[in-house]
Amino acid sequence: MLALGNSMGGSAALMFASRITECRHAIAFAPQSSVHPDLVPFEKDRWEQYRSRITEWTTPDPIAALEGGARRYYVFYGMDEKRDEQHIQRILARGLPNVIIYGIQDCGHEVALYLREHGTSLKDMIDKVCTTKPNEFRELFAKLPHKVFRAG
């Protein structure tokens, strides 16, 4: 089983993958590491319309959900969006060995759309992740300018 999401859905995929026993992988595109103003003060206005509706913060820091377990997390973000890069730095700071981050150059928050428009098939990504063929997975976007970061 795989969790998949984009933007805040990417955050949910990362967080909920650890709560679903059968889930072994998560793919997240441009996830926020949190929207809590104390954790991400650099997000002053981008998500305010949604954040203002939260009355109770039940997950203090969603990144903690990535720790432990046998799940693999594949995170994509556009390197041209500095706020997304700050979220990625929060994830990298945890030093999690089960997290691989792909920074895609020449795009911003719409990294999933960018990958699709440049020939990366979501179906192929899912197939490669679920069959644990990391070399074939990397080949899907090898021609795009990118950097790979290991969190741990």
Secondary structure as GFF3:
##gff-version 3
##sequence-region A 1 152
A	DSSP	beta_strand	2	6	.	.	.	ID=ss1
A	DSSP	alpha_helix	8	17	.	.	.	ID=ss2
A	DSSP	beta_strand	25	29	.	.	.	ID=ss3
A	DSSP	alpha_helix	48	51	.	.	.	ID=ss4
A	DSSP	three_ten_helix	62	66	.	.	.	ID=ss5
A	DSSP	beta_strand	72	78	.	.	.	ID=ss6
A	DSSP	alpha_helix	82	92	.	.	.	ID=ss7
A	DSSP	beta_strand	99	104	.	.	.	ID=ss8
A	DSSP	alpha_helix	111	117	.	.	.	ID=ss9
A	DSSP	alpha_helix	122	130	.	.	.	ID=ss10
A	DSSP	alpha_helix	134	139	.	.	.	ID=ss11
A	DSSP	beta_strand	146	150	.	.	.	ID=ss12
###
